[in-house]
Structures are given as C-alpha cells and as structure tokens.
Amino acid sequence: MKTYLDCVPCFLRQTLEVLRSTVDDEQIRWEVMYKVLTALTDFDFKRSPPEIGTFIHRLIREKTGIVDPYKEAKVRSNRLALELYPELKSRIESSPDLWETSLRLAIAGNIIDLGFKKEILLEDVQLSIDEALQQQLPDGAAERLKEDVANAESILYLGDNAGEIVFDRLFIEQMPTGKITFVVRGFPIINDATMEDAVDVGMTSLINVIDNGSDLPGTLLEDCSPQFMEKYNSSGLIIAKGQGNYETLTDPAKNICYLFKVKCPVIARDSGVKMGQIAVLWKDS
C-alpha cells in the first residue's frame, strides 16, 4: 500500500512522542525532527508507510543510542494481556463457537498498538474486546479461514505487537499447532513483538517461533532473512496480523488472510472496512 499525505502527521506525532519519552536534550529532539521533516520531502510516497516509519525509528536509535525505546511498554503490555488470559480462555471455552470467538479476540488484541496511540490502557483493551465480540464479520469469513487452516499443510502466522501476541496465542490454541510457525520481528521497532516477547508470553512453548530478520513494522519480503523466506515460500497459508502487515505484504501467488482492527482512516479507505471495525480480509475479497 502506498503512503498518503494523511500519514505525514502520524509520522511526526510518533517521532515527537518517542523523543519526549527518551531524550531530555532539546537540541537532539530538534535535530531528529529536522531530519525527519527533510526526509519526508524526498521520500517516495509510492512506498508503504512502515518503510518511512522504519527510517524514522532507525534515526532515533542512531541519535539516542537507545536500541529499544519501547521495551518497558512492551513488558507492561505482555503483563496486561497475560493477566487477561485466564478470563479470555474461559470465555472461549464457554462460547458456542470456539473458533469464531477466539478469532474475534485475536483481532481485538490488535488495539495494543503504540504506533496508533501513545499509551494503551486496560479500559482500551476491554472496550476492544467488547466491540470485537459484537461487531459483524464479513459473511463466511470465519468459516473460510477455518477451512483454509484445515486444508493448508503448513501455516505461517505473522505476529504484530507485544501483548497482542497473547491474544494470538488464544486463537492458535484452536488450530493444529504442529503445522504453524509464528513469526516475530528480527529487531525492536515500536512495540512490535520480538523473540523476547514470544518467550515471555509462552508462545515458544506452544509452537515453533522464528523471527523475520527485519526491523520493519510489517513484512517487506525484500528485507526479510533467508530463514524466513524459506518458511514463507513453503507455507500454504499466511495469516497476517495488524495494519503494518496489511500495508506491506502483497503477494498474489500466496493465500494471505489479513486480521486487524481498523485504527486509521487511510486503512479504512484502502480496505473498505469502517474505522473501529474488525477486519478479516483476503486481497481477492
């Protein structure tokens, strides 16, 4: 997906929020912001928003020397989600449709996105859960995905954010786990999940987990590792969580199902799904 002018204020907001939380030196803040503003004037807006975001966060790391500015926030998100896990697990097990309920909850977890909002509170997550359980899914979407999972010999599940991956775990527990590989980012970027987070929430004890070798907040195939590409090429189904994966991953040769909560008007226009709604999409749908 290309970048729109509407994306520019979001890039600047993210930059300022990270700088304010990590840098006390006002001069460094100005230097970074100036470089970001300059870069935006030259950037090819035919490229995806996560590619611009990666440049910004690499620049912040370079200027501040802080490898993972969101580390503490990610730990908090994991703790919050793990505390909710027993209740959500019970909710799934008592529901009339375990598959659809766990699917809805997995998408609800996509609200834990610090690229979208500076801080995600418990009430934000609870509201997202309530909305996801009540909103209408596209006709036949849950059933189609269930059939795709059953028919695929191997599945690649592309994760998104820390905390959110606990919600993914609830969904994956309803699948044949032996044929699933879960993917995290290769390096810290915003609050996207890394291998450290996968270990923290017990994902590595449930299924095979790999990283994609990239620090981009999405999945840009040209930026991913050979290990990831080997798994990607051999997988019959790709489940892609989050807006970043929707924005970056387009491959007509692959069966890709996108799961996310629409948190951005640009994504709403591109996907045809209203703001605040949960999305289960295939690019051919």
N, C-alpha and C positions, 0 to 999 in steps of 0.2 A: 504494500500500500504506500502511495506517495505521501509526502508531508504537505500539510496545508498551512496557510497563513495563520489559521486559528491555533496551530500548535505552538507558535512562537511565544505567546505569553506564558504558556505552560513550561516551556524550557527555561525561561527567565525566572519564573517562580521557583522551580526546582533548584536552580543554581543558587538563588538567594537563600532559600531555606537551608540548604546544605552548608553554605558558607557561614551563615549565622550560628549554626549548631556546632561548627568545627573550628572556626577561625576567629580569633579575637582581634587580629591585626586588620584594621580598616583598609590599609594600603593594599594588602593581599586581596581583600574582597574586591576592591576596585579593579585590580589587575586582572583577576579572573573574569569578572563581569565584562570588562572591556574586550578581552579575548573572545569571550562567548559571543558578544554582540558583533564583533568583527567577523567571526567565523560564520555567523548566520547570514551575513550579506553575501558570502561566497559559496555557501553550501548549495548543492544540487537538490532542490526540493522534489525531484523525482525519486530520491532515495527515501527510505522509510523513517518515521520518527525515532525508533530506537537507535538507528545509526547516528543521528545527531545527538541523542541522549548519551550514547557511549562516548562520543568525543568530549562532551561536557564533563562527564564524570571522570574520564581519564585525566583531563586537565586539572580538575580539582584534586585528584590524588597526587598528581605531579607537584602541584603548588603547595599543598598542605603536608605531604608526606604521610597522610593517613590512608592506609590501604582499604579499610572497610569502615567508612563513616557511619554506616547503619548497623554496625554489629550489635550494639546494646538493644536497639529497637527490634532486631530480628530475634534476639533471645526472648524479649518480652512477648513478641507475637507467638513464638513457639509455646511459651508457658501458658499464655491465654488460651490458645487452641487446645493444648493438652488437658487443661482443666475442664474444657467443654466436652472433651472426647467421650467420657463415660455416658453423659446425658444424651449426646447425639447418637452414640452407638445403640443405646436403649430405645431411642426414638425410631431408629431404623428397624430394629428387630420387632418392634410392636406395630409397625405400619403394615397396611395391606399389600403394599408393593415395595419390597425392599430395594429393588433395582432403581426405580424412579426416585424414591426418597433419598437414597444415597447419592444419586446423580445430582439432584437439586441441591443437596447440602455441599457437594463438591464445588458447585458453581457459586453458592453463597459465600464460600471461603475466599473467593476472588476479590472480595471487598478489602482484604488485608493488603493494600497496595499503597506504598508510601510515595510512589510516583504520582499518584492521584490526589493524595491528601497527606498533610504533614504528620498527622497522628491519627491512628485508628483505635478507638476505644471499644470497650466491651459492648456498650449500647449500640455502636455502629454494626458490630458483628451480629448481635442478636436481631437487630432490625433486618439485616441482610438475610438471615436465616428465615425469619418470618415471611419476608417478601418472596424468597425463593420457593418456599413450600406452598405459597398461594398463587403465584403467577402462572399464567398459561404457557406451556411449552408448545412449540410448533407441532402440528398434528403428525403423529407417528415418529417423532424424533427419538424419543426414549427407546422405542421398540427397534428402530433402525440401528441405533448404536448397540443395543443388546445383541442383535443379530450379527452385526459386524464383529463384535468381540468374540462371539461364539465361532464364527467362521474363520477368523484370522489365525494363522499358525503361530505368528509372533506379533507382539504389540509393543509399540514404543509410546510411552506416556510422558509427554514433555511438561514438566512441572513449571511453576511460576514463582510464587513468593513464599518466604518463610511464614510459618503459621498456617497459611493456606494449605501447605502440603499435609497437614494433619487431616484436613477435610478430604484431600485426595486419597489419603490412606483409607478413610471410611468407605469410599467408593471402590477402591481397588480390592478391598476385602470381599466385595461381592463378585469379583472376577476370578477366573482361573489364573492364580498368581504365577504359576510356573512358566507361563509364556509372556510375561510382561517384564519389560525393562523400564525403570523410571529414570528420568534424566533431570539433572540439576545443572546450574551454570558452572563453568570451569573456574571462574574467579568472581570475587564480590562485585556486585553492581546494584545500586539502590538497595531494596530489601529482598531481591531475588534469592531464592534458596540455593545454597551450595551443599557440597557433600557434608560439611559440618552440621548443617541443619537436618539433613536426611538422617544422619546418625542420631542426632538429638531427639527426633520425634519417633524413632523406631522404624523408619521406612526401610533401612538396610537390613533389619531383621525379618522383614516381611517379603521383600522381593529384591531382585538384582537392581542395583543403582549404579549409574555411570554419570560422569559429567560430560558436557559437550565441548570442553576445551576453550570456551569463549567467555568474554566478559560483556557481551552484548545482551540487553534486556529483551530477548526474543530468540529466534532461531534463524540466523542467516547462514545458510549452508556453506557458503564460501569461507566463513570464519570459524567453522567447526573442525574438530580434530578428526583424524583418520579413524580412530576407535569409534567415535560417534557415527561417522558416515557409514562404516561397515554395518552397524546395527540399523541405521536408518534405511539403508538400501535393501536390507534383508527383511524388513518388517512389512507385514501385510496391512497393518492399520496404525495410523498415527493419531493419538489423542493429544491435542494441543491446548493447554490451559492458558488463559489470560489474553489480554488485549495485545501484549507485545508479540506473542506468537502469531496471532491473527494478522498483525501488521507486517510481519517479516517473512512468514513461511507460505509460499505459494508454489505448489508442485503438482501440475495436472496429472503426472504419472502416479501419484500416490493417493490413497484413500485417507483423507485427513478430516477429522472431526474437531471443530473448534468449540471449546467450552469457556465461557467468560460471562461476567456481569458487565453490562454496558455502563461505563462511568464517564464517557466523553462524548460530546456532541458530534465530533468528527467521526468517531467509530460508529455512532448511531446512524449517521448518514450513509456511511460506506456499507454497513452491514444490513441496513434496513430494519434493525431492531431498536425499539424506543429506549431512550435514556432510562436507566434504573432497572431495565428488564434483564432476565437471564437469557443467555443465547446458547443454543445447540445448533451448530451450522456446519454444513459442508459447502464448499465453494460451488458445487453444482446445484445447490438447492436455492 
